Amino acid sequence: MFQPLSFIVMLSLLALTAGAISVQTLVSAAKPEVSATLSVRNAGTWKSLDSGIEYRTITLERSEPSYSLDFKLIRFDTRQVSPRIISSSQFQLKSGDAQTLAERSGAIAAINANYFDEKGKPLAFLKSAAQDINRSLSKHALYTGVFGVRDSIPFITHRNDFRPEEAQEALQSGPLLLNHGEIVQAMPGLGRYSRRAVIGVDKQQRLIVGVTDTLLGGLSFAELQELFFNPRWQLQTPDLLNLDGGGSAQLYIKTRTLKEFISGTSEVPVVIGFFKKRS
C-alpha cells in the first residue's frame, strides 16, 4: 500500500529517536551513579605493585558542574606493610610534603594526616612512636575519629571508644565516615565537594588510602561513604576516616614498578608513612 511521504518521514524520525534513547540508556547504564551528579566512568582494578601493595585508579565524572577526576587508591596488606605516624619535627622541619617526609623516613608511601593551624601546628590528639605531641583528645564536632596502631595492628575508631594509653601511636582527625560497617552521620556539610584524603581498614585488615587528584571540586563526605560502603565499588572498609583535605591532600608512593606523587598545594607537619616489614 502506498504511504504518503510525510508519514514515512515521521516513522523514520520516530525510529531514530527511539534509537537515540536506546543508546543513551546504554551509555547511562555503563556509568553507574554514585550520587545524583556523580558517576563512575572507569572503576579500575587493583594492580599489584609489589608484595603486599596494590594500586587502583577510579575515574569519576561530575555532571553539575561538569568535570572529571581520578581517585587514586593504594591498598596495603598489613602482614607485609606497617604504618607509622611521621612528624616533620623528627627531621628538624616545620613541615614538608609527602614525598620529602617519605624519603626522609624511608617509607615506600605516605599520605597527609591530621589538621593543623595557620602556624603549621598539628591539631587534636597526636602521638607518634617517638613522642606524645598533643595529649588532649578534642571534642570538636569535626574530630570524631582516630587512626592508630595498637599491639602493632592498625585500627580506626570513634574518639569515644579510643583509649590513648593503649595506643603505640595515634592521630585524631575527621569526620569518621564509617564505623564498624555503619555509616556515621557527620557534621553539616555532607554535600560540599572538596579535594579529599581518606584512610580505611577493610574486612581483611588491609589498609586503603586514597586521594582525589582535582584541586577544584572533588567529592562530598556522603559520596565517600557510598564508595566505601556499597559492595558494588569493591572497596568495603567497615572503618573509614577522613583526613585533612583541600590543598593538604597528597599521596606519594615509590616501588620497583611505580613512582607517583599526587601533590597538594601546601606542606604538612604530619604524614602516615608505610614501611615494608622485614622478612
N, C-alpha and C positions, 0 to 999 in steps of 0.2 A: 504494500500500500504506500502511496506517495505521502511523504511527510513534508509540511512547509519548512522552508529553510530556517525560519526563526525558531521553530520547535526543536530542530536538530541542534542548532547552536545552543539553545537553552539546556538540552540534555548534556551536551559536551561540557558546558560550564559547570553543571552540577557534578559531573564525573570528576572534573579537575579539582573542584572544591573538596569533594569527598576524599580524593587522593591526597590533597594538601593536609586535610585534617588528620588523615591516617598517618602520614609521615610525621606531622607534628606530635601526634600521640606517641609514636615510636621514639622520637627524639626525647620527649619528656620522660618516657619510661626508662631511657638509657641514662638519665641524670636523676638518680634518686634524691629526694629532698631531705635536707637536714632540718630546715625551717622553712617558713613561707617565702623567704627571699634567698635562701642558700641551698645550693645543690652540689652534689659530688660529680665532677667531670671525670675524674680518674681516681679510683680508690687506692690504686697502687698495691704492691705486695711486699711482704717482708723479705729482704735480701740479706744473706749472711755476709758480713764484712770480715769477721774473724771469729774465733771460738768464743761463743757466748755473747756476740754482738750482732745485732740486726738493724737494718736501716729501711725506712719507708717514707715515701712522699705521697700525701693525699692532696690532689689538686681540686680546689673548690671554686665555685662561681657565685657571685652575688648579683642579683638582678636589680635591686634598688638600694643604693646606687650601683651602677654597673662596674664591676671589676672582678678579677680573679686573684687567687692567692694559693701558695703552696704551704701545706702544714708539714714541716719536717719532723720526723719522729725517729728516735733511737730506742731500741729495746735491749736490756742487759739481763743476762742470766746471772743472778746474784751468787750462784755457786762458783762462778768464774770471774766475776767483776764485783768489786766492792765500792760503795760510795763513801765520800768523805766531805766534810764541810771545810772549805778552804777560804781563809780570810786573807785579804791583801796585806794586812798588818804583819803576817808571818814573814813577809818578804820586804818589810820596811817600806811598803807602798800604801798610800792613802786609798787608792783604788786601781783597777785595771780592767781590761776586757777579758772575756772568757778564754781567748787564745793565750794571752800573756800569763794568766793565772794557771792555766793547764800546763803550759810549758815550764813555768817556774816550779810547779809541784810534781811534775812527772805524770800527770793524768793523761789518759788517752782521750778523754772527752770532758766537757764542762758545760754547765748551764747556769745562767744567773740565778740568784737565790731570792732572799727576802728584801723587803722595802728598806729605804734609807732616807734620811732627811737631806735638806739642801746643802748641808756641810759634808755629806758623804758618810754620816754616822749611821750604822745599821740600827733598825728599829725592832722592838719587841724581843722576845726571848731568843738568845743565840748562844750556843755552846759548841765549840769545836773540840777536837781531841786534845788540842794544845792548851786551851784556856776557856774559862767562862767569860764571855764578852758582855752579855746582858742577862742578868739573872731574873729579871721581873717578867712574868707572864702577862702580856697585855690583854685587857678585857674589851678592847676596841671592837666594834661590830665587824670590821674587816678581817681581823686576825683570828679567824676561827679554827685554823688548822695548824698542825705541827708535823714536820718531817724530821725523822731522827733515825738513829741506829742504837739498838739495844741488844746486848749479847751478840754483837757482830751481825745482827739481822736488821735490815732497814724496815721502817714502818711509817705509816701516815695515820694520824688520829685526830679526833676533835680535841681542842685545847682543854675541855672539861675532863677528858679522860687521860690527860698527859701527866706523868709523874717525872719531874725533872731529875730527881735523884736516881732514876732507873735508866736514864739515857746516857750513853757514852758521848754522844754529840746530838745536837738537835737545833732546828730553827723554826721560828713561828712565822707563818705567812697566811694568805687567804685571798678570797674565801675558800673554805673547804667545800668542794663541789660534790663529791661522792663520799659516803661513809658507810662501810660495811654493806656495800651494794645498794644503798638507798640514796636517792637524790636529796641533797641538802638545800633547804630554802635559804638562799643567800640574801645579803642586804640589797636594798633597791639599786637598780642599775643593771638588771639582768639583760635588758635589751640593748645596751650600748655596745657598739662594735669597737674593738681595740686590738692592737698587736698583743699576743698572749704568749706566756710561757707556763708550762704545767709539768708536774711530776705525778706519776701514779704507780700503784702496785697492782699487778693482775693476779688472777687466781692461781697461777703457777709461781707466785712470788717473784716474778720478773719485774724489774723497774722499767717504766716507759717515761721518757721525757720528750717534750715537743715544743716547738716554737713556730709561730706563723711568720712568714717572710715579708709581709707587706707593712710599710710604715704608715700608710693611710688606710683606714678601715681595719678590718680584721674579723674577729669572732666575738660573740657575746658569751657570757657565762652559761646561759641556757643552751647554746649551741655546743659548747664544750661538753656539757652534761649529756646531751644527746649522743655525741660522737663516742664518748667513752662508756656510756650506759647501754645503748642499744646493740644487741649482738650482731646486727647486720653490718656494722662497720669493723667488726673483728678487732676491737681494742679491749673492751671489757675489763676495766680496772675497778674493782669494788671500792677502792680508796683513791681519790684524786684531789690534788691540791693545786690551786692557782698560785703561781709565783709572781714576782714583780713583772709588770708588763710595760707597754709603751716603748719608749726608747731604751729601756734597760734590758728588754728581752733579747737574748742572744744565746747561740749554741755553737759549740766547737767540737770537732772530732777529727782524730788522725789515727788511721790504721794502715795496714800494709796496702790496702786497696782503695782507700778513700781519705781525702783531706778536704774538709769543708768547714767554713766559718760563716754562720748567719750572724752578721754583726749588728749591734744596736747602735744607737746614736749617743750613748753615754757609757762611761766606765762604771763599774760596780765595785763595792767593797767586799762582797762575798759571792762565791760560786759553790755549786755542788760539783765536785770532781769525781771522776770514775776511774778506777785503777784495776789493772789486771792482777788477779791473785797469783801468787807463785805456786807452781805445781809441785 
